[in-house]
Amino acid sequence: MNTTPDNKAPVKNEILKAFNQRIQEKTVQVGIVGLGYVGLPIALLFSSKEISATGFDIDSAKVNRLQQGQSYIKHIPEADIAEALARGHFKATTDFSELRAMDAVIICVPTPLDDHREPDLTYVENTAKSISAYLRPGQLVVLESTTYPGTTEEVVLPILERSGLRCPVVPYVVEDGAAAGSDPPDADFLLAFSPEREDPGNPSFKTHQIPKVVGGVNAPSATATKLLYEAAFNRIVLVSSSRAAEMTKLLENIYRSVNIALVNELKLLCQRMGLDIWEIIGAAKSKPFGFSAFYPGPGLGGHCIPIDPFYLTWKAREYEFPTRFIELAGEINTSMPLRVIERLSEALNRRSKCIYGARILVLGISYKKDVDDLRESPSLKIIQLLQERGASVDYNDPYFERLHKMRQYDLGLESVPLTADSLSGYDAVLIATDHSSYDYEFIAANAQLVVDTRNATGKLTQHRDKIVQA
């Protein structure tokens, strides 16, 4: 009888036995739908473990670049893609009919908010429909896209079962790190949720080093997913359901959202009190217990923190439960770009200028330093607010030569060079993203006014009269 690697949980049903055997023999075929900041690293990780990974994407330009060994994500070296292609364990395609050949299909597609700040599961639903059209007995489907508790069971499962195949939801418990529960006798395929935990540009944690949380709709689904990810990740954390796994990811990001909102609010108070919030946080984090440092900024960015809390507040309404704490944090964080504009306006007023007609240079479009990712970047909102107030706005970002049209923004701008002459020509330079490549001493020396939202100039000793913390 086959067993899981920890030799504690017997692998019982026939689907699971066959799946486990393919993993052990490294003949398992893994498909990853969505080749963005989450999907591409996972595909390359499985490939590096000599497991065949096929990436699926509707963007033919992405697929063509990958097939040529090119990277469109800065922190993923082209050498890694070329090596994966050369080994023959990775390929990318737009042909979704190849899903039928996959033993496991991992869904890594966006889950944005709509115009009413409610969950938009269009990408997940469309992907599930594509998989359903080619679903075959014995396949494992894993949703990784961040969403509200219940999505895997309530949205993905019914779509997959349109294929005529079944995957019953049966409760199980976790004992000694293994799923213990009855095996659904009529299960045709397997289904689970495993939240993505990528942190683009973070050099401290590689994909395989980040523990993988797994929750299935039944015990065999949980076990199969655990087996799959054990072939690539250092540690697997099994939970008792797909709902528990979905809630785990939301807790992680809501924790960050609430604490960032706290320091953002304290920053505003400290500005009125004449205190330096950055100095205070630095002193507070000297405490070796009971305190974790979070830092203020111009607003939240990235795909997770600005969006995930609203997924839970939306779902909570189904249970007539007000999530006041989470919603208040969201209000504070989403208001920060406007607070930055107010601070900039005050700084200009003190120099007998106003925003209307002012020339403003925004430094940094990425949502955080040293990444080529502008999803939900507060810089975009700041530029929009400045333009609405009549300012003439330019930007510089070493990772974005131009701003393409996005769902909410069509700014039509190109990155301008940073020279002493160009800097001096702006009424204010607003630091929105503190890229390491920026020479802040040079910027402060040549700018008329620097409005710093990231404390990037905090260590400068010269030109302090021209620097305003925002």
C-alpha positions in Angstrom: 0.0 0.0 0.0 1.3 3.5 -0.9 1.9 5.9 1.9 2.5 9.6 2.1 6.1 10.7 2.7 5.6 10.9 6.5 4.5 7.3 6.6 1.5 8.2 8.7 -1.5 8.5 6.4 -2.4 5.6 4.1 -3.3 6.5 0.6 -6.5 4.6 0.1 -8.6 5.1 -2.9 -7.6 4.1 -6.4 -7.5 7.7 -7.8 -5.1 8.7 -5.0 -2.9 5.6 -5.5 -2.4 6.3 -9.1 -1.8 10.0 -8.5 0.8 9.3 -5.8 2.6 6.8 -8.1 3.0 9.4 -10.9 4.4 11.9 -8.4 6.9 9.4 -7.0 7.9 8.4 -10.5 8.0 12.0 -11.6 5.7 11.3 -14.5 3.0 13.6 -13.2 1.9 16.3 -15.6 1.2 19.7 -13.9 -0.7 22.5 -15.6 -0.6 26.1 -14.4 -3.3 28.4 -15.7 -2.2 32.0 -15.5 1.5 32.9 -16.0 1.8 36.0 -13.9 3.6 36.8 -10.7 2.2 33.7 -9.0 1.8 31.1 -11.8 5.1 31.5 -13.6 7.3 31.0 -10.4 5.2 27.8 -9.6 5.6 26.5 -13.1 9.4 27.0 -13.0 9.6 25.5 -9.5 8.0 22.2 -10.5 10.2 22.2 -13.6 13.3 22.6 -11.4 12.2 19.4 -9.6 12.2 17.5 -12.9 8.3 17.5 -12.9 6.7 18.4 -16.2 5.0 21.8 -16.0 2.8 23.3 -18.7 1.8 27.0 -18.4 -1.5 28.1 -19.9 -2.3 31.7 -20.6 -4.7 33.5 -22.9 -2.1 36.2 -23.6 -0.3 34.9 -26.7 2.4 37.6 -26.3 3.4 36.2 -22.9 3.4 32.7 -24.2 5.6 33.6 -27.2 8.1 35.3 -25.0 8.3 32.4 -22.6 8.8 29.9 -25.5 11.7 32.1 -26.6 13.2 32.0 -23.2 12.4 35.6 -22.4 11.1 37.0 -19.1 8.5 39.7 -18.6 8.9 39.8 -14.8 12.1 41.5 -13.5 12.8 39.2 -10.5 12.5 36.0 -12.7 15.8 35.7 -14.6 15.6 34.7 -18.3 18.3 32.1 -17.5 15.8 30.3 -15.3 13.3 30.1 -18.2 15.9 29.1 -20.7 17.1 26.3 -18.4 13.6 25.0 -17.8 13.0 25.0 -21.6 16.3 23.2 -22.2 15.6 20.5 -19.7 12.3 19.9 -21.4 10.2 20.1 -18.2 8.5 23.4 -19.1 6.5 24.9 -21.9 3.9 27.5 -22.3 0.8 27.4 -24.5 -2.5 29.1 -25.3 -4.1 25.8 -26.3 -6.4 24.9 -23.4 -7.2 21.5 -25.0 -3.9 20.4 -23.6 -5.5 20.5 -20.1 -6.9 17.1 -20.8 -3.3 15.6 -20.6 -2.6 17.2 -17.2 -2.8 15.2 -14.0 -3.0 18.3 -11.9 -4.3 21.8 -12.9 -3.4 24.8 -10.7 -5.4 28.0 -11.1 -3.4 31.2 -10.7 -5.6 33.9 -12.2 -6.5 37.4 -10.9 -9.4 38.0 -8.5 -10.0 41.8 -8.7 -12.8 44.0 -7.3 -15.4 45.4 -9.5 -16.5 49.1 -9.7 -18.6 48.6 -6.6 -15.7 47.0 -4.6 -17.3 43.6 -4.7 -15.5 40.4 -5.7 -15.0 39.9 -9.5 -14.6 36.1 -10.0 -14.8 36.4 -13.8 -11.3 35.0 -14.4 -11.8 32.1 -11.9 -15.2 31.2 -13.4 -13.9 31.4 -17.0 -10.9 29.2 -16.1 -13.1 26.7 -14.3 -15.2 26.5 -17.5 -12.1 25.9 -19.6 -11.0 23.1 -17.3 -14.5 21.6 -17.1 -14.5 21.2 -20.9 -11.4 18.9 -20.7 -11.8 17.5 -17.2 -11.2 13.7 -17.0 -11.4 11.2 -14.2 -8.5 11.2 -11.8 -7.5 14.9 -12.3 -6.6 17.2 -9.4 -7.7 20.8 -9.6 -6.2 23.4 -7.2 -7.4 27.0 -6.9 -4.6 29.4 -5.7 -6.3 32.7 -6.5 -7.1 34.7 -3.3 -10.8 34.8 -2.7 -13.5 34.5 0.0 -14.2 31.4 2.0 -16.5 29.1 0.1 -15.4 29.9 -3.5 -13.8 26.5 -4.2 -16.9 24.7 -3.1 -19.6 27.2 -4.2 -18.2 28.5 -7.4 -15.5 26.3 -8.8 -16.9 22.9 -7.9 -20.4 23.3 -9.6 -18.7 24.6 -12.8 -16.3 21.6 -12.9 -19.2 19.2 -12.3 -20.9 20.4 -15.4 -18.5 17.9 -17.1 -20.6 15.1 -15.6 -17.9 14.1 -13.2 -18.3 14.4 -9.4 -16.3 15.4 -6.4 -18.4 15.2 -3.2 -17.7 17.6 -0.4 -17.0 15.4 2.7 -15.7 16.8 6.0 -12.4 15.4 7.3 -10.0 16.2 10.2 -6.3 16.7 10.3 -4.4 14.3 12.5 -0.6 14.5 12.8 -0.4 16.5 9.6 -2.6 14.1 7.5 -6.2 14.2 6.3 -8.3 11.6 8.1 -11.8 11.0 6.8 -14.0 8.8 4.7 -13.2 8.3 1.0 -16.1 9.4 -1.2 -16.8 6.2 -3.2 -18.2 8.2 -6.1 -15.4 10.8 -6.5 -14.3 11.1 -10.1 -11.8 14.0 -9.6 -10.1 15.9 -6.8 -10.4 19.5 -5.8 -8.6 21.7 -3.3 -7.5 25.3 -2.4 -4.0 26.4 -1.6 -3.4 30.1 -1.2 -0.6 31.8 -3.1 2.0 33.4 -0.8 4.3 35.1 -3.3 6.0 38.3 -2.3 7.5 39.7 -5.6 11.0 41.0 -5.3 11.6 39.6 -1.8 15.1 38.2 -1.8 14.8 36.5 1.6 12.2 33.9 0.6 12.2 31.8 -2.6 8.9 30.2 -3.7 9.8 26.7 -2.4 10.8 28.1 1.1 7.3 29.6 1.8 5.1 27.0 3.6 2.2 25.9 1.5 -1.2 25.8 3.1 -3.6 23.2 1.7 -7.2 22.4 2.2 -9.4 20.0 0.2 -13.1 19.5 -0.3 -12.6 16.0 1.0 -9.8 13.9 2.5 -8.4 12.4 -0.8 -8.3 15.8 -2.4 -6.4 17.2 0.6 -4.0 14.3 0.5 -3.4 14.5 -3.2 -2.7 18.2 -3.0 -0.3 17.7 -0.1 1.5 15.0 -2.1 1.8 17.3 -5.1 3.2 20.3 -3.3 5.6 18.1 -1.2 7.3 17.3 -4.4 8.3 21.0 -4.8 7.9 22.9 -1.5 9.9 22.5 1.8 6.8 22.4 4.1 3.1 21.8 3.7 0.5 23.0 6.3 -2.7 20.9 6.0 -6.0 22.4 7.2 -9.4 20.8 7.5 -11.2 22.3 4.5 -10.8 24.4 1.4 -12.8 27.1 3.3 -10.2 27.1 6.1 -7.4 27.5 3.6 -9.3 30.4 1.9 -9.7 32.1 5.2 -6.1 31.6 6.1 -4.9 33.8 3.2 -7.5 36.5 4.1 -6.3 36.6 7.7 -2.7 37.0 6.7 -3.5 40.0 4.5 -6.1 41.6 6.7 -3.6 41.4 9.6 -1.3 43.5 7.5 -4.0 45.9 6.3 -5.2 46.7 9.8 -1.7 47.3 11.1 -0.8 49.4 8.2 -4.0 51.4 8.7 -3.0 51.9 12.3 0.4 53.4 11.5 -1.1 55.5 8.7 -3.5 57.0 11.1 -0.7 57.5 13.7 1.4 59.2 11.0 -1.3 61.7 10.3 -1.6 62.4 14.1 2.2 62.7 14.4 2.3 65.3 11.6 -0.1 67.5 13.6 1.8 66.9 16.8 5.2 67.7 15.2 6.5 64.2 15.7 8.4 61.9 13.4 6.5 58.6 13.0 9.5 56.9 11.5 11.7 57.7 14.5 8.9 56.4 16.8 8.5 53.2 14.9 12.3 52.7 14.9 12.3 53.1 18.7 9.3 50.9 19.3 10.7 48.0 17.3 13.7 47.8 19.6 11.4 45.9 22.0 12.2 42.3 21.5 8.7 41.0 22.1 5.1 42.1 21.6 5.7 44.5 18.7 6.0 44.0 14.9 7.0 47.0 12.9 4.6 48.2 10.1 5.3 51.3 8.1 3.1 54.1 6.7 3.0 55.0 3.0 1.0 56.8 0.3 -1.6 54.0 0.2 -1.7 50.2 -0.3 -0.6 48.5 -3.5 -0.2 45.0 -4.9 -2.8 42.5 -5.7 -3.4 41.3 -2.1 -3.7 43.8 0.7 -5.8 46.5 -1.1 -8.3 43.8 -2.3 -8.5 40.8 0.0 -10.2 42.5 3.0 -13.1 43.5 0.8 -13.6 39.9 -0.2 -14.2 39.0 3.4 -16.4 42.0 4.2 -18.6 41.1 1.2 -18.9 37.5 2.3 -19.6 38.5 5.9 -22.8 40.3 4.8 -24.2 36.9 3.8 -24.0 36.0 7.5 -25.3 39.4 8.7 -22.0 40.1 10.4 -20.5 43.6 10.3 -16.8 43.7 9.8 -16.3 47.2 11.2 -12.7 46.9 12.1 -11.7 45.6 8.6 -13.8 48.2 6.9 -12.4 51.1 8.9 -8.9 49.9 8.1 -9.9 49.9 4.4 -11.2 53.4 4.6 -8.0 54.7 6.2 -5.7 53.0 3.7 -7.7 54.0 0.6 -7.8 57.6 1.8 -4.0 57.9 2.0 -3.4 59.1 -1.7 -5.7 62.0 -0.9 -3.8 62.8 2.3 -0.6 62.9 0.3 -2.2 65.4 -2.1 -3.2 67.5 0.9 0.3 67.4 2.3 1.7 68.4 -1.1 -0.7 71.2 -1.4 0.2 72.6 2.0 3.9 72.4 1.1 3.3 74.3 -2.2 1.2 76.9 -0.4 4.0 77.7 2.0 6.0 78.5 -1.1 3.3 80.7 -2.6 2.3 78.1 -5.2 -0.8 76.0 -5.7 -1.4 72.6 -7.2 -3.3 74.1 -10.2 -0.7 74.7 -12.9 2.1 73.3 -10.8 4.7 70.9 -12.4 4.9 67.8 -10.4 7.3 64.8 -10.8 6.2 61.5 -9.2 9.1 59.2 -8.5 8.1 55.5 -8.6 5.1 53.9 -10.2 5.6 50.3 -8.8 3.5 49.5 -5.7 6.7 48.8 -3.8 10.4 49.3 -4.2 12.5 47.4 -6.7 9.7 45.5 -8.5 8.1 45.8 -11.9 4.6 45.5 -10.5 2.1 48.3 -10.5 -1.0 46.4 -9.6 -3.2 48.7 -7.4 -0.2 51.1 -7.0 -1.1 54.2 -5.0 1.1 56.2 -7.4 -1.5 55.8 -10.2 -4.2 57.2 -7.9 -1.9 60.1 -6.9 -1.2 61.0 -10.5 -4.9 60.9 -11.3 -5.8 63.1 -8.4 -3.1 65.6 -9.3 -4.3 65.8 -12.9 -7.8 66.3 -11.7 -6.6 69.3 -9.7 -5.0 70.9 -12.7 -1.3 69.9 -12.1 1.0 69.0 -14.9 2.4 65.6 -14.0 5.3 63.5 -15.1 6.8 60.4 -13.6 10.0 58.5 -13.5 10.4 54.8 -12.8 13.3 52.6 -13.9 10.9 49.6 -14.3 8.3 51.2 -16.5 9.2 53.2 -19.6 5.6 54.0 -20.3 2.2 53.5 -18.7 -0.1 51.2 -20.7 -3.9 51.4 -20.5 -5.2 49.6 -17.4 -8.7 48.7 -16.1 -9.0 51.9 -14.1 -6.3 54.2 -15.6 -5.3 55.5 -19.0 -2.7 58.1 -18.0 -0.8 58.1 -21.3 2.6 59.0 -19.7 6.2 58.0 -20.4 9.0 57.9 -17.9 11.1 61.1 -18.0 14.9 61.1 -17.3 16.3 62.3 -14.0 18.9 65.1 -14.5 19.8 68.1 -12.5 18.1 70.4 -15.0 14.9 68.3 -15.2 14.6 68.0 -11.4 15.0 71.8 -10.9 12.2 72.4 -13.5 9.5 70.9 -11.3 7.7 72.7 -8.5 7.8 69.6 -6.5 9.2 66.0 -6.7 7.0 63.5 -4.9 8.6 60.3 -3.8 5.9 57.6 -4.1 8.1 54.5 -4.4 11.5 54.4 -2.8 13.5 52.4 -5.4 17.0 51.6 -4.4 18.4 52.8 -7.6 17.4 56.4 -6.9 20.1 58.8 -5.7 18.1 60.7 -3.0 21.0 63.0 -2.2 21.2 64.0 -5.9 17.4 64.4 -6.0 17.2 66.6 -2.9 20.1 68.7 -4.0 18.5 69.6 -7.4 14.8 69.6 -6.6 13.0 72.8 -5.5 10.8 70.8 -3.1 10.8 67.1 -2.2 7.6 65.5 -0.7 8.6 62.1 0.7 6.0 59.5 1.4 8.4 56.7 2.1 11.1 58.2 4.4 13.5 57.7 1.6 15.3 60.9 2.5 15.2 60.2 6.3 19.0 59.8 6.5 19.9 62.8 4.5 21.6 65.6 6.6 21.7 68.3 3.8 18.8 70.1 2.1 16.4 69.3 4.9 14.7 72.7 4.3 13.5 71.4 1.0 12.1 68.1 2.3 8.6 67.5 3.6 7.5 64.1 5.0 4.1 63.1 3.7 
